[in-house]
Amino acid sequence: MSNHARGLWGYSGRTAAGEALTIQATGMGGPSAAMVLADLAELGVGRVVRVGTCVAFGPDARPGGILIVEAVLAVGASAASFGVAAGDAVAPDARLTRRLTEGLGEEARAAMVASLDVMPAKSEAAGGAAAADMQTLAVLAAAHRLQIAAAALLIAAETERGEHLGDEQLQRTAARAGRAAADALTNPQVEG
């Protein structure tokens, strides 16, 4: 365990199968996430899966759902700092996304999400996306620039209607998403 780099918690070790795995907090917002990803790239990281939370939109949105990001829409002005124009979308790595989809099956659904600069998120600001967060665009855009394969899983921690996921359920859902991410990252069929 380490919290020396930028004061953020990180854990490095080996999976039960003996594969190297690092779990790293990225702080709050896109700039922090991009900076942490650049640090990880310098250490030789070649694949990442962002596991985070989001606000889900729409009448069918429920707290606790897992979204596999199929694209992230640039909504906030900070997108330009990652080389993405407002209104453009960034796609995740197809192989990692496929492995996440295979691993989670019907436990998750694919969705386009919007990355905003500030919260709370409102659907009318999200360009038709199913959900919104503050980091996924930065992670995917920075990963493209750094030539790192990247994908993302988001947990609907709340809905636009004000429904919130309880702490215990969030922990259980995060553990499930984390296991799926670890499997996708350490599967020998996923090279990158």
Backbone bond lengths (Angstrom), bond angles and torsions (degrees), N, CA, C in turn:
res aa  C-N    CA-C-N  psi(-1)  N-CA   C-N-CA  omega(-1)  CA-C   N-CA-C  phi
1 M - - - 1.439 - - 1.528 108.37 -
2 S 1.309 115.49 143.66 1.460 120.21 179.25 1.521 109.52 -145.15
3 N 1.308 116.56 139.76 1.463 120.71 170.09 1.525 109.76 -132.66
4 H 1.320 115.83 23.24 1.458 120.02 -177.93 1.524 112.33 -80.94
5 A 1.325 117.48 -34.21 1.457 120.77 -178.72 1.521 109.42 -79.66
6 R 1.305 116.48 108.11 1.459 123.74 176.25 1.528 113.44 61.55
7 G 1.334 117.39 14.70 1.458 120.96 177.88 1.517 114.29 70.32
8 L 1.327 118.33 18.94 1.460 122.96 -178.25 1.525 109.77 -107.85
9 W 1.324 116.64 139.09 1.462 121.13 -179.48 1.513 110.98 -67.64
10 G 1.315 115.49 137.71 1.457 121.95 175.00 1.517 109.26 -145.38
11 Y 1.310 115.44 145.31 1.462 121.65 179.01 1.518 108.65 -129.24
12 S 1.318 117.33 131.76 1.456 122.13 176.01 1.510 108.69 -125.86
13 G 1.309 115.21 142.79 1.456 119.87 179.95 1.509 110.82 -178.68
14 R 1.314 115.00 -152.68 1.466 121.98 -178.64 1.518 109.32 -127.29
15 T 1.331 115.09 144.42 1.455 120.27 175.25 1.523 108.76 -74.07
16 A 1.330 116.72 174.40 1.470 120.99 177.26 1.523 111.05 -59.91
17 A 1.328 117.11 -27.55 1.461 121.76 178.85 1.529 112.48 -85.94
18 G 1.335 117.38 1.13 1.457 121.05 177.56 1.513 115.75 88.63
19 E 1.330 118.00 7.51 1.461 121.74 179.76 1.527 110.19 -83.28
20 A 1.334 116.55 141.34 1.465 121.20 176.41 1.523 109.75 -68.57
21 L 1.335 116.47 138.01 1.460 121.39 179.80 1.524 108.69 -149.08
22 T 1.325 116.32 135.00 1.457 123.02 174.20 1.512 108.55 -119.82
23 I 1.315 116.31 135.05 1.460 122.94 173.70 1.514 105.40 -115.58
24 Q 1.341 116.39 122.68 1.457 120.59 -171.43 1.519 111.46 -132.76
25 A 1.324 117.07 127.56 1.461 121.27 171.08 1.517 108.12 -70.86
26 T 1.332 116.38 149.49 1.467 119.79 -177.54 1.519 113.59 -119.37
27 G 1.323 117.77 2.86 1.450 119.46 -179.80 1.511 111.38 82.58
28 M 1.326 116.70 -156.08 1.465 122.13 -175.42 1.520 110.12 -115.48
29 G 1.318 117.09 128.33 1.452 122.33 174.03 1.517 114.05 88.26
30 G 1.323 114.16 165.92 1.451 121.65 -175.52 1.516 115.67 -62.25
31 P 1.335 119.56 -46.27 1.463 118.79 -178.43 1.530 113.22 -58.63
32 S 1.323 116.81 -40.68 1.462 120.20 178.18 1.521 110.78 -63.64
33 A 1.333 116.97 -45.99 1.463 121.08 -179.63 1.525 111.22 -61.36
34 A 1.329 117.77 -43.14 1.459 121.17 -179.79 1.522 111.48 -64.07
35 M 1.327 116.92 -38.41 1.466 121.06 179.58 1.535 110.68 -66.46
36 V 1.322 116.67 -43.72 1.464 120.72 178.66 1.520 110.28 -63.53
37 L 1.333 117.08 -41.99 1.459 120.56 179.23 1.531 110.94 -62.05
38 A 1.324 117.36 -40.29 1.468 120.41 177.01 1.527 110.86 -62.27
39 D 1.330 116.88 -40.56 1.472 120.38 176.35 1.525 110.89 -61.53
40 L 1.350 116.42 -44.18 1.467 120.33 -179.81 1.529 111.00 -64.49
41 A 1.327 116.80 -37.34 1.466 120.33 178.17 1.526 110.82 -61.88
42 E 1.333 116.57 -39.93 1.471 120.36 177.47 1.522 111.77 -62.71
43 L 1.330 116.31 -27.08 1.467 120.95 178.60 1.525 112.40 -86.79
44 G 1.345 117.06 -0.44 1.451 120.79 175.14 1.518 116.34 99.73
45 V 1.328 118.16 8.31 1.460 120.34 178.33 1.526 108.86 -64.81
46 G 1.337 116.64 132.81 1.455 121.23 -178.28 1.518 114.47 -114.71
47 R 1.347 117.40 -13.56 1.465 122.20 -179.28 1.521 108.28 -143.74
48 V 1.329 116.07 140.81 1.464 120.91 176.72 1.530 109.87 -141.22
49 V 1.308 114.81 149.61 1.454 121.67 169.41 1.521 106.82 -128.11
50 R 1.307 116.20 119.90 1.461 120.53 174.32 1.525 107.57 -78.30
51 V 1.315 116.28 127.36 1.463 122.86 170.91 1.517 105.74 -117.42
52 G 1.325 116.42 115.51 1.453 120.06 -176.16 1.511 111.32 -148.98
53 T 1.312 114.79 -169.05 1.458 120.52 -179.72 1.522 109.91 -114.36
54 C 1.328 114.53 163.39 1.451 120.44 -179.92 1.523 109.89 -151.57
55 V 1.316 114.85 170.69 1.455 123.31 170.12 1.520 105.88 -101.63
56 A 1.340 117.10 125.56 1.462 121.26 -179.33 1.521 110.36 -96.38
57 F 1.331 115.78 145.77 1.460 122.42 -178.13 1.524 110.63 -115.22
58 G 1.308 115.02 161.99 1.451 121.41 172.93 1.516 113.01 100.93
59 P 1.325 116.15 160.60 1.461 120.61 -176.52 1.524 113.75 -66.87
60 D 1.338 117.91 -23.85 1.464 121.02 -179.75 1.530 113.15 -93.48
61 A 1.328 117.39 -2.25 1.472 121.07 -178.09 1.523 110.15 -66.23
62 R 1.325 115.62 134.08 1.459 122.50 178.09 1.522 109.23 -134.81
63 P 1.315 117.19 141.92 1.463 118.74 174.49 1.529 110.55 -60.89
64 G 1.324 116.13 139.92 1.458 121.33 176.56 1.508 114.28 102.20
65 G 1.314 118.17 -11.65 1.460 119.88 178.01 1.520 110.96 -69.49
66 I 1.333 115.80 147.37 1.471 121.47 176.59 1.517 108.13 -105.01
67 L 1.320 116.27 127.70 1.452 122.68 178.12 1.522 109.61 -108.44
68 I 1.322 115.72 130.14 1.457 121.46 171.80 1.525 105.64 -94.68
69 V 1.301 116.57 116.74 1.462 120.53 -174.53 1.526 109.66 -70.83
70 E 1.352 115.68 119.16 1.462 121.07 176.41 1.520 111.15 -96.15
71 A 1.326 116.64 -20.30 1.464 123.33 174.53 1.518 107.07 -168.28
72 V 1.326 115.69 152.99 1.461 120.28 176.61 1.519 108.01 -124.59
73 L 1.311 115.00 128.67 1.456 123.11 -175.97 1.527 109.93 -92.83
74 A 1.322 116.13 130.60 1.466 121.39 178.15 1.516 108.78 -79.28
75 V 1.318 116.39 113.81 1.458 121.04 -179.99 1.521 110.79 -114.19
76 G 1.310 118.86 -43.25 1.455 122.19 -177.50 1.517 112.52 -77.08
77 A 1.311 115.13 155.92 1.463 121.38 -179.23 1.524 112.94 -63.97
78 S 1.333 117.90 -25.67 1.463 119.78 -179.47 1.518 112.66 -67.19
79 A 1.331 118.18 -13.10 1.463 120.82 178.78 1.522 111.24 -55.55
80 A 1.319 116.57 -34.38 1.462 120.44 -179.69 1.522 111.74 -60.15
81 S 1.324 117.39 -32.61 1.464 119.83 179.16 1.524 112.12 -68.38
82 F 1.344 116.73 -15.76 1.466 121.16 176.62 1.521 111.18 -103.02
83 G 1.354 116.60 10.60 1.447 121.60 177.73 1.516 114.36 79.20
84 V 1.334 117.24 21.46 1.460 121.33 -178.08 1.528 108.58 -120.52
85 A 1.310 116.73 127.73 1.465 121.07 179.13 1.521 110.22 -77.39
86 A 1.315 116.36 146.05 1.461 120.88 176.92 1.523 109.07 -55.81
87 G 1.312 115.65 133.42 1.451 121.69 -178.54 1.514 114.46 94.04
88 D 1.336 117.43 -14.98 1.464 120.61 177.40 1.525 109.79 -83.23
89 A 1.324 115.38 157.80 1.471 120.93 178.66 1.521 109.68 -116.67
90 V 1.328 115.65 148.90 1.460 122.87 176.88 1.518 107.10 -118.28
91 A 1.322 115.80 133.10 1.466 120.83 -179.04 1.526 110.72 -97.25
92 P 1.320 116.86 148.65 1.455 120.27 174.94 1.530 110.79 -79.65
93 D 1.304 116.69 173.38 1.452 122.59 175.13 1.531 109.06 -63.76
94 A 1.320 116.84 127.15 1.468 121.45 -174.71 1.526 112.47 -65.21
95 R 1.340 117.83 -40.23 1.478 119.41 -178.10 1.517 111.80 -67.55
96 L 1.314 117.38 -44.26 1.470 119.07 178.42 1.526 110.68 -65.00
97 T 1.315 116.64 -40.55 1.467 120.28 179.76 1.522 110.44 -63.64
98 R 1.312 117.29 -40.99 1.471 120.82 177.11 1.527 110.52 -62.03
99 R 1.320 117.37 -42.41 1.478 120.66 179.99 1.530 110.13 -65.07
100 L 1.326 117.84 -38.26 1.470 120.46 176.56 1.524 110.53 -63.94
101 T 1.315 115.90 -42.97 1.467 120.81 179.88 1.527 110.35 -63.68
102 E 1.323 117.44 -44.08 1.462 120.96 178.12 1.521 111.32 -63.49
103 G 1.322 116.57 -40.25 1.459 120.93 -177.27 1.514 113.83 -71.35
104 L 1.322 117.18 -33.83 1.456 120.12 -176.53 1.528 113.47 -96.62
105 G 1.330 117.03 -23.04 1.461 120.13 178.88 1.517 112.07 52.37
106 E 1.325 116.34 -129.68 1.463 121.36 -176.84 1.529 113.22 -78.22
107 E 1.322 117.39 -1.20 1.469 120.45 176.79 1.519 111.96 -72.10
108 A 1.331 117.10 -13.70 1.465 121.18 -175.91 1.517 109.22 -139.66
109 R 1.333 114.80 164.66 1.454 119.55 174.28 1.524 109.27 -133.16
110 A 1.322 114.73 148.94 1.464 120.64 177.73 1.522 108.90 -76.97
111 A 1.325 116.36 143.58 1.464 119.63 -178.60 1.515 110.79 -157.00
112 M 1.336 114.66 152.11 1.455 120.42 167.80 1.524 106.45 -88.60
113 V 1.318 116.10 134.67 1.458 120.86 177.76 1.523 108.69 -120.61
114 A 1.309 115.39 162.02 1.462 121.47 177.07 1.521 108.27 -112.13
115 S 1.307 116.90 140.48 1.459 120.45 173.43 1.519 108.15 -104.46
116 L 1.307 114.42 123.05 1.460 122.67 -177.95 1.524 109.94 -107.88
117 D 1.315 116.33 162.79 1.463 121.00 176.52 1.519 112.05 -86.03
118 V 1.311 116.84 -27.88 1.468 120.62 -178.26 1.523 109.31 -138.65
119 M 1.295 115.07 155.66 1.463 122.44 174.39 1.515 106.62 -117.35
120 P 1.310 122.90 158.24 1.458 125.03 12.61 1.510 111.71 -79.12
121 A 1.329 114.53 153.98 1.450 121.79 -178.22 1.519 110.77 -91.28
122 K 1.303 115.56 141.88 1.465 122.60 174.72 1.526 107.74 -124.95
123 S 1.316 116.14 141.01 1.467 120.06 -175.13 1.517 112.67 -59.39
124 E 1.324 118.06 -34.90 1.465 118.56 -178.21 1.530 112.13 -66.70
125 A 1.322 118.23 -19.51 1.468 121.77 177.68 1.525 111.86 -91.00
126 A 1.343 117.86 -6.29 1.456 121.30 -171.35 1.517 114.47 -101.04
127 G 1.318 118.87 11.09 1.455 121.39 172.71 1.514 115.81 59.52
128 G 1.328 117.71 32.27 1.464 120.66 178.79 1.507 115.05 84.97
129 A 1.310 118.00 4.39 1.466 121.07 178.83 1.523 110.74 -70.32
130 A 1.336 116.26 157.17 1.463 122.47 -179.59 1.522 112.33 -77.38
131 A 1.335 117.02 -18.64 1.458 121.56 -176.32 1.525 109.01 -162.25
132 A 1.336 115.61 171.95 1.465 120.08 177.90 1.520 110.38 -144.80
133 D 1.324 114.63 149.03 1.459 122.22 174.56 1.523 107.97 -146.12
134 M 1.330 116.58 -170.19 1.466 120.42 -177.46 1.526 113.99 -118.01
135 Q 1.350 119.52 0.30 1.457 119.10 -172.96 1.520 116.61 -128.34
136 T 1.314 118.48 -22.24 1.457 119.22 -170.30 1.521 112.80 -61.52
137 L 1.312 118.35 -41.09 1.463 120.11 178.17 1.526 110.24 -58.95
138 A 1.307 117.02 -46.73 1.472 120.42 -178.88 1.519 111.15 -60.15
139 V 1.336 116.76 -42.98 1.469 120.07 -179.24 1.525 110.50 -64.06
140 L 1.332 117.62 -49.42 1.463 119.61 -177.52 1.530 111.87 -67.38
141 A 1.325 117.50 -43.20 1.466 120.16 -179.82 1.528 111.37 -66.13
142 A 1.319 117.30 -44.01 1.471 120.19 178.29 1.525 110.55 -64.73
143 A 1.319 117.04 -38.68 1.464 120.49 178.51 1.527 111.12 -62.30
144 H 1.331 117.54 -42.12 1.474 120.39 176.29 1.520 109.80 -57.70
145 R 1.329 116.46 -47.19 1.465 121.08 -178.34 1.531 111.51 -63.83
146 L 1.332 116.93 -35.62 1.463 122.01 -177.44 1.528 112.94 -89.72
147 Q 1.322 116.89 0.29 1.460 123.67 -178.13 1.532 111.87 58.94
148 I 1.326 114.37 46.31 1.461 123.23 176.33 1.527 107.28 -113.16
149 A 1.313 117.15 134.85 1.463 121.05 174.33 1.529 107.63 -72.28
150 A 1.337 116.96 128.99 1.474 119.85 -177.13 1.520 110.51 -140.51
151 A 1.329 114.25 143.90 1.461 122.33 174.83 1.525 106.65 -141.81
152 A 1.340 116.25 176.84 1.465 118.55 -177.28 1.521 111.74 -149.64
153 L 1.334 113.91 141.65 1.465 124.35 170.81 1.513 107.01 -119.36
154 L 1.319 116.78 131.86 1.462 120.37 178.01 1.518 109.97 -123.87
155 I 1.307 115.76 138.57 1.461 123.07 177.93 1.522 107.69 -101.37
156 A 1.318 116.41 128.41 1.465 120.75 177.41 1.528 107.93 -72.33
157 A 1.319 116.09 95.34 1.466 121.31 -179.43 1.518 111.24 -80.49
158 E 1.330 115.44 -20.37 1.461 120.19 177.45 1.519 109.07 -157.02
159 T 1.314 114.85 165.99 1.452 120.34 174.99 1.515 108.56 -116.82
160 E 1.305 114.63 164.22 1.457 119.94 178.69 1.530 111.04 -61.76
161 R 1.328 116.86 -24.91 1.473 121.34 179.35 1.529 112.53 -77.28
162 G 1.319 117.63 -1.89 1.459 120.58 177.56 1.510 114.93 94.49
163 E 1.327 118.79 6.74 1.460 121.51 175.67 1.529 108.45 -76.30
164 H 1.337 116.39 137.65 1.470 120.95 -177.96 1.517 110.81 -123.52
165 L 1.307 115.97 147.37 1.451 123.07 175.83 1.519 108.80 -82.32
166 G 1.319 118.18 132.61 1.459 121.51 177.89 1.520 111.39 -68.13
167 D 1.325 115.87 157.57 1.467 120.99 -177.11 1.525 113.00 -58.33
168 E 1.335 117.61 -44.70 1.466 120.02 -178.69 1.515 111.63 -64.20
169 Q 1.333 116.77 -43.83 1.461 119.36 179.29 1.528 110.37 -67.18
170 L 1.328 117.75 -37.13 1.458 120.40 176.59 1.523 110.28 -61.01
171 Q 1.323 117.65 -43.51 1.466 120.71 178.88 1.522 111.62 -62.78
172 R 1.343 117.41 -42.99 1.467 120.64 179.04 1.534 110.76 -64.44
173 T 1.325 116.39 -44.25 1.461 120.32 -179.10 1.524 110.42 -67.58
174 A 1.316 117.44 -40.12 1.466 120.88 177.86 1.526 110.89 -63.64
175 A 1.329 117.53 -38.31 1.466 120.50 177.46 1.525 110.24 -63.67
176 R 1.331 117.40 -41.87 1.467 120.58 178.98 1.525 110.10 -65.42
177 A 1.324 117.64 -44.76 1.461 121.03 178.56 1.529 110.60 -63.83
178 G 1.316 116.75 -39.63 1.458 120.70 178.43 1.520 112.73 -63.27
179 R 1.337 117.01 -40.49 1.467 120.13 177.21 1.533 110.42 -63.60
180 A 1.334 116.37 -42.30 1.469 119.62 178.56 1.526 110.80 -63.17
181 A 1.328 116.73 -40.62 1.463 120.63 178.41 1.521 110.79 -64.42
182 A 1.322 117.14 -44.83 1.466 120.99 179.15 1.523 110.86 -61.29
183 D 1.335 117.02 -42.94 1.463 120.27 178.21 1.519 111.34 -62.08
184 A 1.320 117.13 -43.31 1.468 120.71 -179.91 1.523 111.55 -64.86
185 L 1.323 116.18 -37.87 1.465 120.49 -177.48 1.519 113.05 -75.56
186 T 1.306 117.48 -33.74 1.463 120.11 -173.29 1.511 113.29 -100.97
187 N 1.333 118.12 0.09 1.451 121.33 177.74 1.521 108.78 -68.42
188 P 1.332 118.03 126.38 1.468 119.20 -177.63 1.522 114.49 -63.86
189 Q 1.345 117.89 -16.41 1.461 120.14 178.75 1.530 111.19 -75.32
190 V 1.327 117.28 -18.14 1.468 121.35 -178.40 1.516 108.25 -97.04
191 E 1.297 116.23 102.78 1.463 120.98 179.12 1.517 108.74 -105.54
192 G 1.314 117.21 148.34 1.455 118.09 177.82 1.467 113.22 170.22
